[in-house]
Amino acid sequence: MNFIIGFLKGLAMGAGAIAPGVSGGALAVIFGLYDKLANFIAHLNKNFKENLMYFLPVGIGGIAGILVFSRVIEYLFNFYEIEVRYAFVGLMLGTLPSVVKQANRRGFKNKYLVLFLISLFLTILLTYLENNAINIIRDVQTTPLYLIIYGAIIGFGTIIPGISASIILMYIGAYEAVIGAISNINIFMLFYLGIGFGLSILLFAKLISMLFQKAYGYTYYTILGLVIGSIFSIFPGFNLTLDYALNFFILIACFYLTYSLSRYMGTDR
């Protein structure tokens, strides 16, 4: 059961990492994996076997999510973008109570709310700027150096909650090239993307892990602001039509699903 749950979490994170407007890091927070994952990557020699067995199903699910959903996500966002966004919003909202509980695990201070509001504001501001620049078209380069940079962007979006790597790649015109390399399993491109991804993950994981150790509450509330801001960023709005009423039903169903699962699994899931 734990393997299946871990695999499904990884599957969702992998899909979220390549879905436009969705943050893989935010999903890691939502699933209660973020601080554990950052600490594992930052300190690979510490409890390596135990951590490896814990994250193995998550890793398998993540790879499967990226490979399987690279084409599926592209198709769904082309033809069912509104429905997919409502589903993601519901899934993320459903686990927010457990995320808040996790943030308060070592106590709460009013000062935490300052960083929470700042990160929330910045995420919404960045979303506004990105949405107004999303149609900018640039020539895309696929040389090894550029591919490493694209991989680093994916890693950055994975390890920093609320930051959508897909949106950044779209902005610089590289999203289609990257998603094509993944869906077609282009070994040459994937090799250099992997180098950039790995370097970025290692660098930022060490930074995040240090912040969790030194300032847990401040760090978690800053991340919480990024996560909630990312929910605002993917919400597609609402109209008084039958289609949007059905979409709202999707949101509620997904909310109930993850809320029930998060209560069942607890905050240390």
C-alpha positions as CSV (number, residue, x, y, z in Angstrom):
1,M,0.0,0.0,0.0
2,N,2.8,2.4,0.9
3,F,4.5,1.6,-2.4
4,I,1.3,2.3,-4.4
5,I,0.8,5.6,-2.5
6,G,4.4,6.7,-3.1
7,F,4.1,5.7,-6.8
8,L,0.9,7.7,-7.2
9,K,2.5,10.7,-5.5
10,G,5.5,10.5,-7.8
11,L,3.2,10.1,-10.8
12,A,1.4,13.3,-10.0
13,M,4.6,15.1,-9.3
14,G,6.1,14.0,-12.6
15,A,2.9,15.1,-14.5
16,G,2.9,18.4,-12.6
17,A,6.6,19.0,-13.4
18,I,5.7,19.1,-17.2
19,A,2.2,20.6,-16.9
20,P,2.0,24.3,-17.9
21,G,1.3,26.5,-14.8
22,V,1.8,23.6,-12.3
23,S,4.8,23.4,-9.9
24,G,6.3,20.0,-9.1
25,G,7.7,21.5,-6.0
26,A,4.3,22.7,-4.8
27,L,2.9,19.2,-5.3
28,A,5.8,17.8,-3.2
29,V,4.8,20.1,-0.4
30,I,1.1,19.2,-0.9
31,F,2.0,15.5,-0.5
32,G,4.2,16.0,2.6
33,L,7.4,15.0,0.8
34,Y,9.2,18.3,0.3
35,D,11.3,18.7,3.4
36,K,12.2,15.0,3.5
37,L,13.1,15.0,-0.2
38,A,15.2,18.1,0.1
39,N,17.1,16.7,3.1
40,F,17.7,13.4,1.4
41,I,19.2,15.0,-1.7
42,A,21.3,17.4,0.3
43,H,22.6,14.6,2.6
44,L,22.9,11.5,0.4
45,N,25.2,9.7,2.8
46,K,22.8,10.0,5.8
47,N,20.4,7.1,6.1
48,F,20.9,6.4,2.4
49,K,19.4,2.9,2.3
50,E,16.4,3.9,4.4
51,N,15.7,7.0,2.4
52,L,16.3,5.3,-0.9
53,M,13.6,2.6,-0.1
54,Y,11.2,5.4,1.0
55,F,11.7,7.5,-2.2
56,L,12.1,4.6,-4.7
57,P,8.4,4.3,-5.5
58,V,8.2,8.1,-5.7
59,G,11.1,8.2,-8.1
60,I,9.6,5.4,-10.2
61,G,6.3,7.2,-10.3
62,G,8.0,10.5,-11.2
63,I,9.8,9.0,-14.1
64,A,6.6,7.3,-15.3
65,G,4.6,10.5,-14.8
66,I,7.0,12.5,-17.0
67,L,7.3,9.8,-19.7
68,V,3.6,8.8,-19.9
69,F,2.1,12.2,-19.3
70,S,4.4,14.2,-21.6
71,R,2.1,13.5,-24.5
72,V,-1.1,13.2,-22.4
73,I,-0.6,16.5,-20.6
74,E,0.2,18.2,-23.9
75,Y,-3.1,16.7,-25.4
76,L,-5.2,17.5,-22.3
77,F,-3.9,21.1,-22.1
78,N,-4.7,21.5,-25.8
79,F,-8.2,20.2,-25.7
80,Y,-9.3,20.1,-22.0
81,E,-7.2,22.8,-20.3
82,I,-10.0,24.2,-18.1
83,E,-11.0,20.8,-16.8
84,V,-7.4,19.8,-16.0
85,R,-6.7,23.1,-14.2
86,Y,-9.9,22.6,-12.1
87,A,-8.8,19.1,-11.2
88,F,-5.3,20.3,-10.2
89,V,-6.8,23.1,-8.0
90,G,-9.1,20.6,-6.3
91,L,-6.2,18.2,-5.7
92,M,-4.0,20.9,-4.2
93,L,-6.7,22.5,-2.1
94,G,-7.7,19.2,-0.5
95,T,-4.3,18.8,1.2
96,L,-3.8,22.4,2.3
97,P,-5.1,21.7,5.9
98,S,-2.4,19.0,6.3
99,V,0.3,21.2,4.8
100,V,-0.6,24.0,7.3
101,K,-0.4,21.4,10.1
102,Q,3.0,20.4,8.9
103,A,4.2,24.0,8.8
104,N,3.1,24.4,12.4
105,R,4.7,21.2,13.6
106,R,7.4,23.1,15.5
107,G,5.1,25.9,16.7
108,F,3.7,29.1,15.1
109,K,4.8,32.7,15.3
110,N,3.0,35.7,13.9
111,K,6.2,36.8,12.2
112,Y,5.9,33.8,9.9
113,L,3.0,35.5,8.2
114,V,5.2,38.3,6.9
115,L,7.2,36.0,4.7
116,F,4.1,34.1,3.8
117,L,2.4,37.2,2.5
118,I,5.6,38.3,0.6
119,S,6.0,35.0,-1.1
120,L,2.3,34.8,-1.9
121,F,2.4,38.3,-3.5
122,L,5.5,37.6,-5.5
123,T,4.1,34.3,-6.8
124,I,0.9,36.0,-8.0
125,L,2.9,38.9,-9.4
126,L,5.2,36.6,-11.4
127,T,2.1,34.7,-12.7
128,Y,0.7,38.0,-13.9
129,L,3.9,38.9,-15.7
130,E,4.3,35.4,-17.1
131,N,0.7,35.3,-18.4
132,N,1.2,38.6,-20.2
133,A,4.4,37.4,-21.8
134,I,3.4,33.9,-22.6
135,N,2.8,34.5,-26.3
136,I,6.3,35.9,-26.9
137,I,8.0,33.7,-29.5
138,R,11.8,33.3,-29.6
139,D,14.1,31.1,-31.6
140,V,14.9,28.0,-29.5
141,Q,18.4,26.6,-29.3
142,T,19.1,22.8,-28.7
143,T,22.8,22.8,-28.3
144,P,24.3,21.0,-25.3
145,L,24.8,24.2,-23.3
146,Y,21.2,25.4,-23.9
147,L,19.8,21.9,-23.1
148,I,21.7,22.0,-19.7
149,I,20.1,25.4,-19.0
150,Y,16.7,24.0,-19.8
151,G,17.3,21.0,-17.5
152,A,18.4,23.4,-14.8
153,I,15.1,25.3,-15.2
154,I,13.2,22.1,-14.8
155,G,15.2,21.3,-11.6
156,F,14.6,24.8,-10.3
157,G,10.9,24.5,-10.9
158,T,10.9,21.1,-9.2
159,I,12.7,22.1,-6.0
160,I,11.2,25.6,-5.6
161,P,7.5,25.3,-4.9
162,G,5.2,27.7,-6.8
163,I,7.6,28.1,-9.7
164,S,6.4,26.5,-12.9
165,A,9.3,25.3,-15.0
166,S,6.9,24.8,-17.9
167,I,5.8,28.4,-17.9
168,I,9.5,29.6,-17.9
169,L,10.3,27.2,-20.8
170,M,7.2,28.5,-22.7
171,Y,8.4,32.1,-22.1
172,I,11.8,31.4,-23.7
173,G,10.3,29.3,-26.4
174,A,11.8,26.0,-25.3
175,Y,8.8,24.1,-24.0
176,E,7.8,22.3,-27.2
177,A,11.4,21.2,-27.8
178,V,11.8,19.9,-24.3
179,I,8.4,18.1,-24.2
180,G,9.2,16.6,-27.6
181,A,12.5,15.3,-26.4
182,I,10.8,13.6,-23.4
183,S,7.8,12.2,-25.3
184,N,10.1,10.8,-28.1
185,I,12.8,9.7,-25.7
186,N,15.6,11.6,-27.5
187,I,18.6,10.2,-25.7
188,F,21.0,13.0,-26.8
189,M,18.7,15.8,-25.5
190,L,17.7,13.9,-22.4
191,F,21.3,13.4,-21.4
192,Y,22.1,17.1,-21.3
193,L,18.7,17.9,-19.8
194,G,19.5,15.4,-17.1
195,I,22.8,17.0,-16.3
196,G,21.2,20.5,-15.9
197,F,18.4,19.0,-13.9
198,G,20.7,17.1,-11.5
199,L,23.0,20.0,-10.9
200,S,20.1,22.3,-10.2
201,I,18.4,19.9,-7.8
202,L,21.6,19.3,-5.8
203,L,22.4,23.0,-5.5
204,F,18.9,24.1,-4.4
205,A,18.2,21.0,-2.3
206,K,21.3,21.8,-0.1
207,L,20.1,25.4,0.3
208,I,16.5,24.4,1.2
209,S,17.7,21.7,3.6
210,M,19.9,24.2,5.4
211,L,17.0,26.6,5.7
212,F,14.7,23.9,7.1
213,Q,17.4,23.2,9.8
214,K,18.1,26.8,10.7
215,A,14.6,28.4,10.3
216,Y,11.9,25.7,9.9
217,G,8.9,27.9,10.5
218,Y,10.0,30.8,8.4
219,T,11.0,28.5,5.5
220,Y,7.8,26.5,5.6
221,Y,5.6,29.6,5.7
222,T,7.5,31.1,2.8
223,I,7.0,27.9,0.8
224,L,3.3,27.8,1.9
225,G,2.9,31.3,0.3
226,L,4.5,30.0,-2.9
227,V,2.2,27.0,-2.9
228,I,-1.0,28.9,-2.4
229,G,0.1,31.5,-4.9
230,S,0.6,28.6,-7.4
231,I,-3.0,27.6,-6.8
232,F,-4.2,31.1,-7.8
233,S,-1.9,31.0,-10.8
234,I,-3.5,27.8,-12.3
235,F,-7.1,28.6,-11.5
236,P,-8.8,29.4,-14.8
237,G,-11.6,31.6,-13.5
238,F,-15.4,30.9,-13.4
239,N,-18.4,31.7,-15.6
240,L,-22.1,31.0,-14.9
241,T,-22.4,28.3,-17.5
242,L,-23.2,24.5,-17.3
243,D,-19.6,23.6,-18.4
244,Y,-18.1,25.6,-15.6
245,A,-20.6,24.1,-13.1
246,L,-19.4,20.6,-14.2
247,N,-15.8,21.8,-13.8
248,F,-16.6,22.9,-10.3
249,F,-17.9,19.4,-9.6
250,I,-14.5,18.1,-10.8
251,L,-12.8,20.5,-8.4
252,I,-15.0,19.3,-5.4
253,A,-14.4,15.6,-6.3
254,C,-10.6,16.1,-6.5
255,F,-10.7,18.2,-3.3
256,Y,-12.6,15.4,-1.4
257,L,-10.2,12.8,-2.8
258,T,-7.0,14.3,-1.6
259,Y,-8.5,15.7,1.7
260,S,-9.6,12.2,2.6
261,L,-6.3,10.7,1.6
262,S,-4.3,13.3,3.5
263,R,-6.4,12.6,6.7
264,Y,-5.9,8.9,6.2
265,M,-2.2,9.1,5.7
266,G,-1.5,11.7,8.3
267,T,1.1,14.5,8.2
268,D,4.0,12.2,8.3
269,R,3.0,10.3,5.2
